[in-house]
Amino acid sequence: MNESAVLAILLSLASAAGYALAAVAQSRLASANAGGGLAALLARPQWWWAVGLNAGGALMHVAALHYGPLTLVQPLGALTLVAALPIGAYYQRRRVTRREWRGAAWTLAGLTGLIAVTGPATPGDALSLREGLAVAAATALLIAVASRAGSGSGRVGLGHATASGVASGVASALTQTVTASLARELPGGPMAWWQTTLLAVLVAAFAVGGLLLSQAAFRGGLAAPLAVVNLANPAAAAVIGVALLGERFHGGPLGWLTAAAAAAVAARGVIMLTGAEPVQVPAPRAPEPVHVPV
């Protein structure tokens, strides 16, 4: 194994650790800030620590992709779930249950299978402005539907987790277009400055929205929402790649069958994690005393 591959592995592991610590911090904040609004959340220093850890994890992930191939870096990034389980259990002063480990194993197996059959875009492939705006509009509608469905579902937080993963995946796809435009590598040439700026604003909106949606998702616990976020992100990117960028699953029809089987395996893992982890529900407040005039 050459030095570049070793460095890519180390950076990927550091990225997974950063994302795991951020997820645990967000989960603890969701429990402590239950019922509080956005202003109360932003006033907490722990929130900004979580934002910094997420940003650090993203930077290390990008650096890892510079030194190693996507087929090596992406599966290692899935270790975020494995790292978050014991860290979250430590703060809850309990042990990780066998069902949680089994659920994480099933989820990781499914996620790795999806990554293995999904091919990255070829150099220069990126969304056009029209495609980017269409994807943004469809994503906004999907996020609204998923968030509303998750709010009224017994699977607490999974709707918000799905919306968060989709938002982050779309932000990555739009970032690719912005980067290609700035580097003058778009097939049709660079966009006008206002077009690039518009897409950059959408990237920021989806990135921030994904972070806030994940915060809402962690009110339903840690493991299951985190697993769904990690699945929805590459799934959204894969849909965009196949539908708009000419990507295909490796192996033709067999690749499609593998992807379907991997998705079923991952879904089983999420279901196991949903039933294994206690939902963090804050204790009810004592009722206000009622003063009866004499």
Buried (B, 14 or more C-beta within 10 A) or exposed (E): EEEEEEBBBBBBBBBBBBBBBBBBBBBBBBBBBEEEEEEEBEEBEBBEBBBEBBBBBBBBBEBBBEBBEBEBBBBBBBBBBBBBBBBBBEEBEEEBBEEBBBBBBBBBBBBBBBBBBBBBBEEEBBBBBEBBBEBBEEBBEBBEEBBEBBEEEEBBBBBBBBBBBBBBBBBBBBBBBBBBBEEEBBEEEBBEEEBBEBBBEBBEBBBEBBBBBBBBBBBBBBBBBBBBBBBBBBBBBBBBBBEBBEBEBEEEEEBBEBBEBBBEBBBBBBBBBBEBBEEBEEEEEEEEEEEEEE
